[in-house]
Amino acid sequence: MNWILVTTDGLVECPGEPYSDPKEIYNILLQHPGGSEGIMALLNTIREYHVRDSTTVVLWEVVVSEDVQMPSDG
């Protein structure tokens, strides 16, 4: 899975801090490989914890179809 996730502090500074460790966010996304299901699981959890801040989450998948290039020395 090659996902990029950007979020505001409402997700990581939620009361009870269920996602203070980034590995917890990663684990939720692994359990829900469809992407949107994982985001819904994250948002449902912080709602259950009565988050006080607004939260924005952006997730997208990165697909690399070509070999990477080597940087030049100069």
C-alpha positions, 0 to 999 in steps of 0.5 A, spaced: 500 500 500 502 506 498 498 511 501 499 519 503 495 521 508 495 529 511 491 531 517 489 536 521 491 536 529 484 534 530 485 527 529 492 526 533 490 531 539 483 528 540 481 527 547 484 520 550 489 520 544 487 514 540 492 516 535 497 520 538 502 514 535 502 514 528 503 507 528 495 507 530 493 510 524 497 506 519 494 500 523 487 502 522 489 503 514 492 496 514 485 493 517 481 497 511 485 497 505 479 500 501 482 507 503 475 510 505 473 505 510 479 506 514 478 514 514 471 513 516 474 508 522 478 514 524 473 519 524 468 514 527 473 513 533 475 520 534 467 522 534 466 517 540 472 520 543 468 527 543 474 530 539 473 538 540 477 540 534 475 540 527 478 535 523 480 534 516 483 528 513 486 527 506 488 520 503 490 518 496 494 512 493 500 513 489 502 509 484 509 509 481 509 505 474 516 507 472 522 505 475 525 511 479 531 515 476 538 516 479 540 523 481 546 526 477 552 527 481 553 534 479 
